[in-house]
Amino acid sequence: MNATLLAVVLSLFSAVAYATAAVAQERLASRSPGSGLLRLLGSGAWWGAVLLNGSGALLHVAALKYGPLTLVQPLGALTLVAAVPLGARVAGRRVSAVEWRGTALTLVGLAAILVTASGPAPDDVLSTSEALAVAAVTAALIGMLARPGARPGLRHASASGITSGVASALTQTVTVAATDHSAPPLSLQVVGVALLVAAFAASGLLLSQTAYRGGLGAPLAVVTLANPMAAAVIGLVLLGERLQGGAAGVLLALAGASLASWGVVLLSRATPEPASDEEHVAPAPVDEHPVAAVLALESESAQPEPALVPRQPEPGHLTAL
């Protein structure tokens, strides 16, 4: 199995793990709305979802070892594709026509990107100075996008996607440098970049949680699209990654990116079809996509309890002193 095929297979399994975890957390959130953190920590289903998320992350890191950023990061959109049939099956409903259309467009677009972005296993990594420069530019972008102002959801979603894409690029540097012994495990390049990965990964999660407060559809699409764009810029500019086929390959990749983007937008905004009356299954929530449930879960638990309002006496009744 060559490096490109291995990277694709690992990315596929990573997407399935992420999608399964998101669907599981969506079901947990719908069955136990308003559950606090302590109650979640005592739930076996929640820990199973956490394990699936961790497995998806490890598979993604392994994929970055064998495939370039321009290939691995766009395949993250497969999480949305995998979540559609999984979420529909768990909710007892049919996949809607819009979801089928979004899935088809996403797969066709990713196939075009796969043809042009396939290449050898990465052997170049960011130097310490390059990693610090990328971190500084990313921090400046986060500061600009996260400032108070209009349309905070989309701006925070953009910041989250960029931050996650940069974290993946830095993860590839740590993975390649640590596994090919080009740098000592405790060197500044490995340890320092690993700390940057942790910081950006946490920042991406917090920014995405903020982005979804005003709705899930458009911010989810922005996060999914900004992530591979940020990683591709780093791969093409700093890591020497190239698209196959020259000018024609670039045009094909742009066309594939446009189709995949359109498909992602359709999937993130699709309204599920409720189950038929014969199935006697409650319809899934129509304003929440399964992949976004991991973020909605914590935002639900953070909602304050409603204050108790004294009941006013009805006219004609006397109150006790």
Buried (B, 14 or more C-beta within 10 A) or exposed (E): EEBBEBBBBBBBBBBBBBBBBBBBBBBBBBEBEEBEEEEBEEEEBBEBBBEBBEBBBEBBBBBBBBBBBBBBBBBBBBBBBBBBBBBBEBBBBBBBEBBBBBBBBBBBBBEBBBBBBBBEBBEBBBBBEBBBEBBEEBBEBBEEBBEEEEEBBBBBBBBBBBBBBBBBBBBBBBBBBBEEEBBEEEBEBBBBBBEBBEBBBEBBBBBBBBBBBBBBBBBBBBBBBBBBBBBBBBBBEBBEBBBBEEEEBBBBBBBBBEBBBBBBBBBBBBEBBBBEEEEEEEEBBEEBBBBBBBBBBBEBBEEEEEEEEEEEEEEEEEEEE
